[in-house]
Structures are given as structure tokens and as C-alpha cells.
Amino acid sequence: MEISITPKAEKFIGRMIRFNGGTPDHGFRLVVAPGGCSGLSSEFTVEAAPLDGDAIVEANGLKLFLPAESRILLDGATIDFKDTPMESGLTFITPNSGSCGCSSSGGEHAHGEHAGPATVSVASIQRKH
């Protein structure tokens, strides 16, 4: 399995782990599923340990906990972080982008163009109690 994480995404993921009281054993659980205009929808949480069926993928000192379907969908992907006036969140750039040209920020369909990257809003962060 090959996943690339940009420095901006690493910084964001590291901050989320620290913000949620994470220790070096904690990880960033990323659940990605087919859906949405860009082809992917996702959710993430900070976890003390992987859940049953999760694989641990380590990248530059960060632990990602990925369920099976997420591993399949993210194989070969680059995970980035965007922070612009229009959107803020993780962005997934996959090698198998579809032909829908809209993004999660509400753009219109533009058939024949490359799909916009899938994004996850920072607002979707869930804090564990």
C-alpha cells in the first residue's frame, strides 16, 4: 500500500492528535468510502488504538488507522490539507479520479474535466470523550 502525505497534511494530522490528548501510541483513524461528487466521502477521529480490522500505516512518525475499504480507496493517493477562504480540510488526490468536475465546496458538474479532489471539512472533526 502506498500513500503520500504532504507536509501540510502531516502538520494538520499531528495537531489533531495532540489536540485530542494523543500520545505517541494514538493514531488518526481515517474512514474513506465511495460517494460524493468527487468520488470519495470521509470521516476521521483520533483513537488510542486501531479498531478491529484496521491496519496501521505509519508515515513520517504519524500513525494512520485505516479500515480495509479505506486502504483500497487510498492506495496510491496523496493526502493534502487545504486552508483557503472557500474550503478547509483534508484533500485526497487519487490516481483513479472520475470525470465529475465539481468539488465538495458546491461547484457545478463539468463533464469531460478531471474531478476535483475529495475534501473533508475541519468542521467534521469529532472529539472523543
C-alpha positions as CSV (number, residue, x, y, z in Angstrom):
1,M,0.0,0.0,0.0
2,E,1.3,3.4,-0.9
3,I,0.0,6.7,0.5
4,S,1.8,10.0,0.3
5,I,1.1,12.7,2.9
6,T,2.1,16.3,2.2
7,P,3.8,18.4,4.9
8,K,0.6,20.4,5.4
9,A,-1.4,17.3,6.0
10,E,1.2,15.9,8.4
11,K,1.1,19.1,10.4
12,F,-2.8,19.0,10.5
13,I,-2.9,15.3,11.5
14,G,-0.2,15.8,14.2
15,R,-2.2,18.8,15.6
16,M,-5.4,16.8,15.7
17,I,-3.7,14.0,17.6
18,R,-2.2,16.4,20.1
19,F,-5.4,18.5,20.4
20,N,-7.2,15.3,21.4
21,G,-4.7,14.4,24.1
22,G,-2.9,11.9,21.9
23,T,0.2,10.1,23.0
24,P,2.8,8.5,20.6
25,D,0.5,5.4,20.6
26,H,-2.5,7.3,19.4
27,G,-3.4,7.4,15.7
28,F,-5.6,9.2,13.2
29,R,-8.4,6.9,12.1
30,L,-9.4,7.7,8.5
31,V,-12.6,6.2,7.1
32,V,-13.0,6.7,3.3
33,A,-15.9,5.5,1.3
34,P,-17.2,5.9,-2.2
35,G,-19.6,8.8,-2.5
36,G,-20.0,12.5,-3.1
37,C,-19.5,14.3,-6.3
38,S,-15.7,14.0,-6.2
39,G,-16.0,10.2,-5.7
40,L,-15.0,9.9,-2.0
41,S,-16.5,10.8,1.3
42,S,-14.6,10.5,4.6
43,E,-14.6,10.9,8.3
44,F,-11.8,10.9,10.8
45,T,-11.2,10.6,14.6
46,V,-8.3,10.3,16.9
47,E,-8.1,6.9,18.5
48,A,-5.9,5.4,21.3
49,A,-5.6,2.1,19.3
50,P,-6.8,0.7,16.0
51,L,-10.2,-0.9,15.8
52,D,-10.7,-4.5,14.8
53,G,-9.8,-4.8,11.1
54,D,-7.8,-1.6,11.0
55,A,-4.3,-1.6,9.6
56,I,-1.7,0.7,11.0
57,V,0.1,2.7,8.3
58,E,3.0,4.8,9.6
59,A,4.1,7.8,7.7
60,N,6.8,10.2,9.0
61,G,6.1,9.4,12.6
62,L,2.3,9.5,12.3
63,K,0.1,6.5,12.7
64,L,-2.9,6.2,10.4
65,F,-5.5,3.6,11.4
66,L,-7.2,2.5,8.1
67,P,-10.1,0.1,7.7
68,A,-10.0,-2.3,4.7
69,E,-12.1,-0.2,2.4
70,S,-10.1,2.9,3.1
71,R,-6.9,1.1,2.3
72,I,-8.2,0.1,-1.0
73,L,-9.6,3.5,-1.9
74,L,-6.4,5.4,-0.7
75,D,-3.8,3.1,-2.4
76,G,-1.7,5.4,-4.5
77,A,-3.4,8.6,-3.2
78,T,-1.8,11.8,-1.9
79,I,-3.3,13.3,1.3
80,D,-3.0,17.0,1.4
81,F,-4.5,19.8,3.6
82,K,-6.1,22.9,2.1
83,D,-6.9,26.1,4.0
84,T,-8.4,28.7,1.8
85,P,-11.3,31.2,2.2
86,M,-13.5,28.7,0.3
87,E,-12.6,25.4,2.0
88,S,-10.5,24.0,4.8
89,G,-9.8,20.3,5.3
90,L,-8.0,17.2,4.1
91,T,-7.9,16.7,0.4
92,F,-7.4,13.3,-1.3
93,I,-5.8,13.2,-4.8
94,T,-6.3,9.7,-6.2
95,P,-4.9,8.2,-9.3
96,N,-8.4,7.0,-10.4
97,S,-10.3,10.3,-10.5
98,G,-13.6,10.2,-12.2
99,S,-15.0,12.7,-14.8
100,C,-17.1,14.8,-12.4
101,G,-15.6,18.3,-12.2
102,C,-17.4,19.6,-9.1
103,S,-15.8,19.8,-5.7
104,S,-17.2,19.4,-2.2
105,S,-17.5,23.2,-1.9
106,G,-20.5,23.1,-4.2
107,G,-19.2,23.6,-7.7
108,E,-21.2,22.6,-10.7
109,H,-20.8,19.4,-12.7
110,A,-18.3,19.9,-15.6
111,H,-18.2,16.7,-17.6
112,G,-15.1,16.0,-19.5
113,E,-12.9,17.7,-16.9
114,H,-10.8,16.0,-14.2
115,A,-12.6,15.5,-10.9
116,G,-11.8,17.9,-8.1
117,P,-10.0,16.3,-5.1
118,A,-12.2,14.9,-2.3
119,T,-12.2,17.0,0.8
120,V,-13.1,16.7,4.4
121,S,-14.2,19.8,6.3
122,V,-12.4,20.6,9.5
123,A,-15.9,21.1,10.9
124,S,-16.4,17.3,10.7
125,I,-13.9,16.6,13.4
126,Q,-15.3,14.6,16.2
127,R,-13.8,14.7,19.7
128,K,-13.8,11.5,21.7
129,H,-15.0,11.8,25.3
